[in-house]
Amino acid sequence: MYEIARHTPPDDVPFRLGQHEIQSQMARLIALDNGISRADMARMTGMARSTVAEYLQPLLDCGLVSEQRGSYAGRGRPSTGLSLNLKAGVILVADIGATHGRLVVADLGQHRLAEEAFMPDLTIGPELLLSEIVERFEKLLQSSTARDRPIRGVVIGIPSPVDFERGMPVRPPIMPGWDGFAVADWVRRRMGVPVLLDNDVNLMALGEARSRPVAQSPLLFIKVASGIGCGIVTKDGELHRGADGAAGDIGHIRVPLHDEVICRCGNIGCLEAIASASAVMRQLQDLKGAQVQTTAELSGLITSGDPHAVRLLRTAAAEIGEIVAMLVHMYNPASIILGGKMAHMSDDLLAGIRAVVYRRALPLATRRLSIENSQLGRDAGLVGGIALGIDKVLSPRGIQELLQNY
């Protein structure tokens, strides 16, 4: 099971936090340690057992937390354990990429109850595509075993820079008509539940980080597909989005000696215009004169050992590696994870990036650095979306809303 959060409250938590903050910390501890006892909760939080009981009771009353007696073979009273009530609600996640879309219904224990893949058309505008997503969600929920459970939140990931606080895309290069559209508010009005909008690479990064040991963060997730992006997860397991949601947009860092290449953003020499799958396909067409229009065709050439395709992939890896080496010095991550379609075509991308990073970055920043391919693959965004949605439910604001509506 993937981690919900990594925070444990300090010993003086009841003296520094308000009611909903304390209940949020308690709910997160229960999510992390299914079956935790009240005695262990008191020990971990530093609160008296009577105080634990006082803050815990509303969570039990509203149905978010359940308490069951455990198996017991000895004398005395059998122990009881606390767990999140899996029937207390569901999270809906839409992972929307440039060429794919996946929807999932998950319970608060992160179990997937239903999912569906579809081909989104990003050119039809936000209202039409979002209407389709809402309708698909409704049908998917009705076909699942959780049709009668309340929806606690919706998480949507899109291939665009996102203003997370306002829930809207910001100048998306491949989504005409979406700039500044209030996606989260629009879906919230349609579905009547909290909605979170984030960049798809951020969700992938969060999914990878939460599925790994704590020691593997800080973590950078590099997605190399039709575009290039980066998700940044801090040592505490939280996403770093920056002041305006633009953190990690490495695809538009300028690469020296490529001033002749114009990026779709309007600038010149961007990494994405030089080393993405789209760039490699364009370069192959220039070299061979043959049309290479899909990543599947590119993958086939690389797998078959086409010398032009392999050379261009290795060149792209070297260019990406130079940028990643700079990121290593800036963020000093414990792990760098590669994902996206181009990362799974061949080990050449991973090997090429590793070679440049270990050569260019200083030993202090690389002595414990791990660089590897994604272990979740195409599921990374869904796992991250589920984790983000549950984080929202178990946040102080989420707990407050849950208790107010009870």
Residue pairs with C-beta under 8 A, 6 or more apart in sequence:
1 34
1 109
1 110
2 110
2 207
2 210
2 211
2 383
2 386
2 387
3 32
3 210
3 211
3 214
3 237
3 387
4 28
4 31
4 32
4 110
4 210
4 387
4 390
4 391
4 394
5 28
5 31
5 32
5 237
5 391
5 394
6 214
6 236
6 237
7 25
7 28
7 236
8 25
8 29
8 44
9 17
9 22
9 25
9 29
9 44
9 45
9 46
10 16
10 46
11 45
11 46
12 46
13 22
13 25
13 45
13 46
13 47
14 22
14 45
14 46
14 47
14 51
17 25
18 396
19 55
20 396
20 397
20 399
20 400
20 403
21 396
22 45
22 47
22 55
23 55
23 56
23 58
23 59
23 396
23 399
24 394
24 395
24 396
24 398
24 399
25 45
26 41
26 45
26 52
26 55
26 56
26 59
27 59
27 64
27 65
27 84
27 394
27 399
28 394
29 36
29 41
29 44
29 45
30 36
30 41
30 65
30 82
30 83
30 84
31 84
31 108
31 390
31 394
33 40
34 81
34 83
34 84
34 109
35 70
35 81
35 82
35 83
36 44
36 81
36 82
37 79
37 80
37 81
37 82
38 49
38 52
38 53
38 56
38 80
38 82
39 49
41 47
41 52
41 56
41 82
42 48
42 49
42 51
42 52
45 52
47 55
56 65
56 82
58 403
58 406
59 65
59 399
60 66
60 67
61 406
62 402
62 403
62 406
63 85
63 87
63 88
63 406
64 84
64 85
64 88
64 108
64 399
64 402
65 82
65 83
65 84
65 85
66 82
66 83
66 84
66 85
67 80
67 81
67 82
67 83
68 80
68 81
68 83
69 78
69 79
69 80
69 81
70 78
70 79
70 80
70 81
71 78
72 78
72 79
84 108
84 109
85 108
86 107
86 108
86 109
86 111
87 107
87 146
87 149
88 108
88 149
88 150
88 152
89 107
89 108
89 149
89 150
89 151
89 152
89 393
90 105
90 106
90 107
90 108
90 113
90 141
90 146
90 149
90 150
90 151
90 152
91 105
91 106
91 107
91 108
91 151
91 152
91 153
91 154
91 155
91 385
91 386
91 389
91 390
91 393
92 103
92 104
92 105
92 106
92 137
92 141
92 151
92 153
92 154
92 155
92 389
93 103
93 104
93 106
93 154
93 155
93 156
93 157
93 382
93 385
93 386
93 389
94 101
94 102
94 103
94 133
94 137
94 154
94 155
94 156
94 157
94 385
95 101
95 102
95 103
95 104
95 157
95 200
95 203
95 381
95 382
95 385
96 120
96 122
96 133
96 156
96 157
96 158
96 159
96 200
97 120
97 159
97 200
97 225
97 381
98 122
98 159
98 174
98 225
98 226
98 227
99 119
99 226
99 295
100 117
100 119
100 120
100 378
101 117
101 118
101 119
101 120
101 133
102 115
102 116
102 117
102 118
102 378
102 381
102 382
103 115
103 116
103 117
103 118
103 133
103 136
103 137
103 140
104 112
104 114
104 115
104 116
104 382
104 385
104 386
105 112
105 113
105 114
105 115
105 137
105 140
105 141
105 144
105 146
106 112
106 113
106 386
106 389
107 113
107 146
107 149
108 152
108 390
108 393
110 383
110 386
110 387
110 390
112 382
112 386
113 144
113 145
113 146
114 140
114 141
114 143
114 144
114 145
114 146
115 140
115 382
116 136
116 140
118 136
120 129
120 132
120 133
121 129
122 129
122 159
122 174
122 175
122 176
122 178
123 175
123 176
125 176
125 177
125 178
126 175
126 177
126 178
126 181
126 183
126 186
127 186
130 183
130 186
130 187
130 190
131 190
133 156
133 187
134 187
134 190
134 191
137 154
137 191
141 147
141 151
151 191
151 193
152 193
152 194
152 389
152 393
152 398
152 402
153 193
153 194
153 195
153 196
153 389
153 392
153 393
153 398
154 187
154 188
154 191
154 193
154 194
154 195
154 196
154 389
155 195
155 196
155 198
155 203
155 385
155 386
155 388
155 389
155 392
156 183
156 184
156 187
156 195
156 196
156 197
156 198
156 385
157 197
157 198
157 199
157 200
157 202
157 203
157 381
157 384
157 385
158 169
158 172
158 175
158 178
158 183
158 197
158 198
158 199
158 200
159 172
159 174
159 175
159 199
159 200
159 227
160 169
160 170
160 171
160 172
160 173
160 174
160 175
160 178
160 199
161 169
161 170
161 171
161 172
161 199
161 245
161 246
161 249
162 168
162 169
162 170
162 197
162 198
162 199
162 202
162 245
163 169
163 170
163 244
163 245
164 196
164 197
164 198
164 241
164 245
165 245
166 182
166 184
167 182
167 183
167 184
167 185
167 195
167 196
167 197
168 180
168 181
168 182
168 183
168 184
168 197
169 175
169 178
169 179
169 180
169 181
169 183
169 197
170 179
170 180
170 244
170 245
170 246
171 179
172 178
172 179
173 227
173 264
173 265
174 226
174 227
174 264
183 195
183 197
184 195
184 196
184 197
185 195
187 195
188 194
188 195
194 392
194 398
194 401
196 388
196 389
196 392
198 239
198 241
198 385
198 388
199 229
199 231
199 245
199 248
200 223
200 229
200 381
201 221
201 223
201 229
201 230
201 231
201 248
202 231
202 239
202 241
202 248
202 384
203 231
203 380
203 381
203 382
203 384
203 385
203 388
204 221
204 223
204 231
204 339
204 374
204 376
204 380
204 381
204 384
205 219
205 220
205 221
205 230
205 231
205 232
205 233
205 239
205 248
205 337
205 380
205 384
206 231
206 233
206 239
206 383
206 384
206 387
206 388
207 376
207 379
207 380
207 381
207 382
207 383
207 384
207 385
207 387
208 219
208 221
208 233
208 337
208 339
208 374
208 375
208 376
208 380
208 383
208 384
209 216
209 217
209 219
209 221
209 233
209 237
210 237
210 383
210 384
210 387
211 375
211 376
211 383
212 219
212 335
212 375
214 237
215 334
216 334
216 335
216 370
217 233
217 234
217 235
217 236
217 237
217 333
217 334
217 335
218 232
218 233
218 234
218 235
218 331
218 332
218 333
218 334
218 335
219 232
219 233
219 333
219 334
219 335
219 336
219 337
220 230
220 231
220 232
220 233
220 248
220 324
220 327
220 331
220 333
220 335
220 336
220 337
221 230
221 231
221 232
221 233
221 336
221 337
221 339
221 374
221 380
222 228
222 229
222 230
222 250
222 320
222 324
222 336
222 337
222 338
222 339
222 340
222 343
222 353
223 229
223 230
223 231
223 339
223 340
223 343
224 275
224 276
224 277
224 316
224 320
224 338
224 339
224 340
224 341
224 342
224 343
224 349
225 276
225 277
225 295
225 340
225 341
225 342
226 276
226 277
226 278
226 295
226 341
227 251
227 272
227 276
227 278
228 250
228 251
228 271
228 272
228 275
228 276
228 320
228 340
229 248
229 249
229 250
229 251
230 248
230 249
230 250
230 327
231 239
231 248
232 239
232 240
232 247
232 248
232 331
233 239
233 240
234 240
235 334
239 388
240 247
240 248
241 247
242 248
250 271
250 323
250 327
251 270
251 271
251 272
251 276
252 263
252 265
252 267
252 270
252 271
252 272
253 270
253 271
253 323
254 267
254 268
254 269
254 270
254 271
255 269
255 270
255 271
255 274
255 275
255 319
255 322
255 323
256 269
257 269
258 268
258 269
258 273
258 274
259 268
259 269
260 268
261 268
261 269
261 270
261 273
261 274
261 279
262 268
262 273
263 269
263 270
263 272
263 273
264 272
264 273
271 319
271 320
271 323
272 278
272 279
273 279
274 316
274 319
275 315
275 316
275 317
275 319
275 320
276 316
276 342
277 295
277 298
277 340
277 341
277 342
279 316
280 298
280 309
280 312
280 313
280 316
280 342
281 292
281 293
281 295
281 297
281 298
283 312
284 290
284 292
284 298
284 301
284 308
284 309
284 312
285 291
285 292
287 308
287 312
288 308
292 298
292 301
295 341
295 342
295 345
298 309
298 342
298 345
299 341
299 345
301 308
301 309
302 309
302 310
302 313
302 345
302 346
302 348
303 345
303 346
310 346
310 348
313 342
313 345
313 346
313 348
313 349
313 352
314 348
314 352
316 342
316 349
316 352
317 348
317 349
317 350
317 351
317 352
317 353
317 356
318 352
318 355
318 356
320 349
320 352
320 353
321 352
321 353
321 354
321 355
321 356
321 357
321 360
322 356
322 360
324 336
324 353
324 356
324 357
325 356
325 357
325 360
325 361
327 333
327 336
328 336
328 357
328 361
328 365
328 366
328 369
329 361
329 362
329 365
332 365
333 369
334 368
334 369
334 370
335 369
335 370
335 371
335 372
336 353
336 357
336 369
336 370
336 371
336 372
337 372
337 373
337 374
337 375
338 349
338 350
338 353
338 371
338 372
338 373
338 374
339 373
339 374
339 377
339 380
342 349
343 349
343 350
343 373
343 374
344 373
344 377
350 371
350 372
350 373
353 371
354 371
357 366
357 369
357 371
358 366
361 369
374 380
376 383
392 398
393 402
